[in-house]
Amino acid sequence: MVSIPVSVDGNVEQSHEGEGNSQFIRVIVADTQAIFRAGLRKIFALEDDIRVVGQAETLSQTVSAAKKFSADILIFEAALSPNPAEMVTELLRQSPSVRVVVVTAQPDEELTLELFRRGAHGVLSREVEPEMMVDCLRKVSQGEPWLDSRGTQWVLAAYRAHGGRPNSTRPKVQLTPKESLIVSCVTQGMKNKEIAVKVGTTEQVVKNYLRKVYDKLGVADRLELALYCLNNRVSLDGAVKPASPQASPVPEDSSAVAESEKLVQ
């Protein structure tokens, strides 16, 4: 059944279908193009677990919708703001319970990395297939970060490019030399079997080391580890340097992106 919106606060729209039922993923769609918003509503209307509870077509309406409507996810078009990364930070500050999925005009490596640094939970290009959009919302609603395989490789490449920065004098979380070596292998996209060969041990030992590393750094899986490395710059000496004050932490409960075969165990 397609939900029927009612206008509130100017052009901000609210849909009442599914409200009050916790089984639904409640979504706000903020996009400048009416045809794109309508298209998403038709896609989500076919799903039993997703409901659009609000819509917006300008930045001010987006801020208003995020404050007014109880939503799990805000689909935010990057073009709504001249600086979408800063706007993500502001939206999360004003509505800390909502998870932000940013839609970009086209795949953009620099913007994708900066959006994740600022706390975005997912990044999609406008070219995304409907099935992938739905999959993204379901993963993000469960607290998982979402990246496609290309975005994941951008994160890994960014880690490798920034790994040689000067050491900070601020407190560091210490990894053992072997833990550091295993982290380095993971960020290069190596699987447990390949890491075991390189380190000269067994796959089970590698898994045990990874569990210890995850516990130390407060991450849950390979993707979170890669994002953590991007935000905090894990150096080859085993030290983890704190992120800048603007960097947003990676969500605590998430799993690796299934589309990236190199990140699955």
C-alpha positions as CSV (number, residue, x, y, z in Angstrom):
1,M,0.0,0.0,0.0
2,V,1.4,3.4,-1.0
3,S,1.5,5.9,1.9
4,I,-0.4,9.2,1.5
5,P,1.5,12.3,2.8
6,V,0.0,15.3,4.4
7,S,1.7,18.7,4.2
8,V,3.1,20.2,7.4
9,D,5.4,23.1,7.9
10,G,5.3,24.4,4.4
11,N,6.4,21.7,2.0
12,V,7.7,19.2,4.5
13,E,5.6,16.2,4.2
14,Q,4.7,13.5,6.7
15,S,3.2,10.1,6.1
16,H,1.3,8.5,8.9
17,E,1.3,4.9,7.6
18,G,3.2,2.5,9.9
19,E,3.8,5.1,12.7
20,G,3.9,3.6,16.1
21,N,4.9,0.2,14.9
22,S,8.6,-0.6,15.8
23,Q,8.9,-3.2,13.1
24,F,9.1,-0.6,10.4
25,I,12.3,1.2,9.3
26,R,11.1,4.8,9.5
27,V,12.6,6.9,6.7
28,I,12.8,10.6,5.9
29,V,13.6,11.3,2.2
30,A,15.3,14.7,1.7
31,D,16.0,15.4,-2.0
32,T,15.6,18.3,-4.4
33,Q,14.0,16.2,-7.1
34,A,10.3,15.4,-6.7
35,I,10.6,12.5,-9.2
36,F,13.4,10.9,-7.1
37,R,11.4,11.2,-3.9
38,A,8.3,9.7,-5.6
39,G,10.4,6.9,-7.0
40,L,11.8,6.0,-3.6
41,R,8.3,6.0,-2.1
42,K,7.2,3.6,-4.8
43,I,10.2,1.3,-4.1
44,F,9.7,1.4,-0.4
45,A,5.9,0.8,-0.7
46,L,6.7,-2.7,-2.0
47,E,8.7,-3.5,1.1
48,D,6.9,-4.8,4.3
49,D,9.5,-3.3,6.6
50,I,10.2,0.2,5.3
51,R,7.9,3.3,5.6
52,V,8.5,6.9,4.6
53,V,7.4,9.1,7.5
54,G,8.6,12.4,6.1
55,Q,9.9,14.2,3.0
56,A,11.7,17.4,2.3
57,E,13.1,19.2,-0.8
58,T,15.2,22.0,0.8
59,L,17.9,22.2,3.4
60,S,15.7,24.1,5.9
61,Q,12.9,21.6,5.4
62,T,15.3,18.7,6.0
63,V,16.4,20.2,9.3
64,S,12.8,20.7,10.3
65,A,11.8,17.2,9.3
66,A,14.7,15.6,11.2
67,K,13.5,17.5,14.3
68,K,9.8,16.8,13.9
69,F,9.5,13.3,12.7
70,S,10.5,10.2,14.6
71,A,12.7,8.4,12.0
72,D,15.4,5.8,12.0
73,I,17.1,6.9,8.8
74,L,17.4,10.2,6.9
75,I,18.2,9.8,3.2
76,F,20.0,13.1,2.5
77,E,20.9,14.3,-0.9
78,A,24.4,15.8,-0.9
79,A,23.3,18.6,-3.3
80,L,21.0,20.0,-0.6
81,S,24.0,21.7,1.1
82,P,27.0,23.5,-0.3
83,N,29.0,21.5,2.3
84,P,27.3,18.2,2.8
85,A,29.9,16.7,5.1
86,E,29.5,19.6,7.6
87,M,25.8,19.3,7.2
88,V,25.9,15.6,8.2
89,T,27.7,16.7,11.4
90,E,25.1,19.3,12.1
91,L,22.2,16.9,11.4
92,L,23.6,14.3,13.8
93,R,24.2,17.0,16.4
94,Q,20.6,18.1,16.2
95,S,19.1,14.6,15.9
96,P,21.6,12.1,17.4
97,S,19.2,9.2,17.1
98,V,18.8,9.3,13.4
99,R,21.2,7.5,11.0
100,V,22.2,9.5,7.9
101,V,22.5,7.9,4.4
102,V,23.9,10.4,1.9
103,V,23.0,10.2,-1.8
104,T,25.6,11.7,-4.1
105,A,25.2,12.8,-7.8
106,Q,27.8,10.2,-8.8
107,P,30.5,8.1,-7.0
108,D,33.0,10.5,-5.4
109,E,36.0,9.2,-3.5
110,E,36.9,12.4,-1.6
111,L,33.4,13.2,-0.6
112,T,32.7,9.6,0.4
113,L,35.7,9.5,2.8
114,E,34.8,12.9,4.3
115,L,31.2,11.9,4.8
116,F,32.3,8.8,6.8
117,R,34.7,10.9,8.8
118,R,31.8,13.2,9.8
119,G,29.5,10.3,10.9
120,A,27.5,9.3,7.8
121,H,26.2,5.8,8.2
122,G,26.0,5.1,4.4
123,V,26.9,6.6,1.1
124,L,25.1,5.9,-2.2
125,S,25.3,7.4,-5.7
126,R,22.2,8.4,-7.5
127,E,22.9,5.5,-9.9
128,V,22.2,2.9,-7.2
129,E,19.8,0.1,-8.1
130,P,16.6,-0.2,-6.0
131,E,17.6,-3.5,-4.5
132,M,20.9,-2.0,-3.2
133,M,19.1,1.0,-1.7
134,V,16.8,-1.3,0.2
135,D,19.7,-3.5,1.3
136,C,21.6,-0.3,2.5
137,L,18.6,0.9,4.6
138,R,18.2,-2.5,6.3
139,K,21.9,-2.8,7.2
140,V,22.1,0.8,8.4
141,S,18.9,0.3,10.5
142,Q,20.7,-2.5,12.3
143,G,23.6,-0.2,13.2
144,E,25.9,-1.3,10.4
145,P,27.9,1.1,8.2
146,W,27.2,0.7,4.5
147,L,29.6,0.9,1.6
148,D,29.7,-0.7,-1.7
149,S,32.9,-2.6,-2.8
150,R,34.3,0.5,-4.5
151,G,33.8,2.7,-1.4
152,T,35.4,0.0,0.8
153,Q,38.5,0.0,-1.5
154,W,38.6,3.8,-1.2
155,V,38.7,3.5,2.6
156,L,41.5,1.0,2.5
157,A,43.5,3.1,0.0
158,A,43.0,6.2,2.2
159,Y,44.4,4.3,5.2
160,R,47.5,3.2,3.3
161,A,48.0,6.8,2.0
162,H,47.8,8.3,5.5
163,G,49.7,5.6,7.4
164,G,53.0,7.4,7.3
165,R,52.1,10.7,9.0
166,P,54.2,11.9,11.9
167,N,53.5,10.5,15.4
168,S,51.3,12.4,17.7
169,T,52.4,13.3,21.3
170,R,48.9,12.5,22.6
171,P,48.1,9.2,24.4
172,K,48.1,6.1,22.2
173,V,46.4,2.8,22.3
174,Q,49.2,0.2,21.9
175,L,49.1,-2.8,19.6
176,T,51.7,-5.5,19.8
177,P,54.0,-5.9,16.8
178,K,52.2,-9.0,15.6
179,E,48.8,-7.3,16.1
180,S,50.1,-4.4,14.0
181,L,51.3,-6.7,11.3
182,I,47.9,-8.4,11.1
183,V,46.1,-5.1,11.0
184,S,48.4,-4.0,8.2
185,C,47.5,-7.2,6.3
186,V,43.7,-6.7,6.9
187,T,43.9,-3.1,5.5
188,Q,45.6,-4.5,2.4
189,G,42.5,-6.7,1.8
190,M,44.2,-10.0,2.7
191,K,42.0,-12.9,3.9
192,N,42.8,-14.9,7.1
193,K,44.4,-17.7,5.2
194,E,46.7,-15.3,3.4
195,I,47.6,-13.5,6.6
196,A,48.4,-16.8,8.3
197,V,50.9,-17.7,5.6
198,K,52.5,-14.3,5.8
199,V,52.7,-14.3,9.6
200,G,53.7,-18.0,9.8
201,T,50.8,-19.2,11.9
202,T,47.3,-20.8,11.5
203,E,44.0,-19.2,10.5
204,Q,42.6,-19.8,14.0
205,V,45.5,-17.9,15.6
206,V,44.9,-15.1,13.2
207,K,41.2,-15.0,14.1
208,N,42.2,-15.0,17.8
209,Y,44.5,-12.0,17.2
210,L,41.8,-10.2,15.3
211,R,39.3,-10.6,18.2
212,K,41.8,-9.1,20.5
213,V,42.5,-6.2,18.2
214,Y,38.7,-5.6,17.7
215,D,38.3,-5.5,21.5
216,K,41.2,-3.1,22.0
217,L,40.0,-0.7,19.3
218,G,36.3,-1.0,20.0
219,V,35.4,-2.2,16.5
220,A,33.4,-5.3,15.4
221,D,34.7,-6.4,12.1
222,R,37.0,-5.8,9.1
223,L,35.1,-2.8,7.7
224,E,35.0,-1.1,11.1
225,L,38.7,-1.7,11.5
226,A,39.4,-0.1,8.1
227,L,37.2,2.9,9.0
228,Y,38.9,3.1,12.4
229,C,42.3,3.1,10.7
230,L,41.1,5.9,8.4
231,N,39.8,8.1,11.3
232,N,42.7,7.3,13.7
233,R,45.7,6.4,11.6
234,V,47.1,3.1,12.9
235,S,50.8,3.3,12.3
236,L,53.1,0.4,11.6
237,D,54.7,0.7,15.0
238,G,51.5,-0.4,16.5
239,A,50.3,2.9,17.9
240,V,46.8,4.1,17.3
241,K,46.6,7.9,17.2
242,P,43.4,9.7,18.3
243,A,41.2,11.2,15.6
244,S,40.8,14.9,15.2
245,P,38.0,16.5,17.2
246,Q,35.8,16.7,14.1
247,A,36.1,13.0,13.2
248,S,33.1,11.0,14.2
249,P,33.4,7.5,15.7
250,V,32.4,4.5,13.7
251,P,29.1,3.0,14.9
252,E,29.6,0.3,17.6
253,D,27.3,-2.4,16.3
254,S,28.0,-3.2,12.6
255,S,29.3,-5.9,10.2
256,A,31.4,-5.9,7.1
257,V,30.0,-5.0,3.7
258,A,29.1,-8.3,2.0
259,E,29.7,-6.9,-1.5
260,S,33.5,-6.7,-0.8
261,E,34.9,-10.2,-1.0
262,K,38.2,-9.1,0.4
263,L,36.6,-8.1,3.7
264,V,34.8,-11.4,4.4
265,Q,36.6,-13.9,6.6
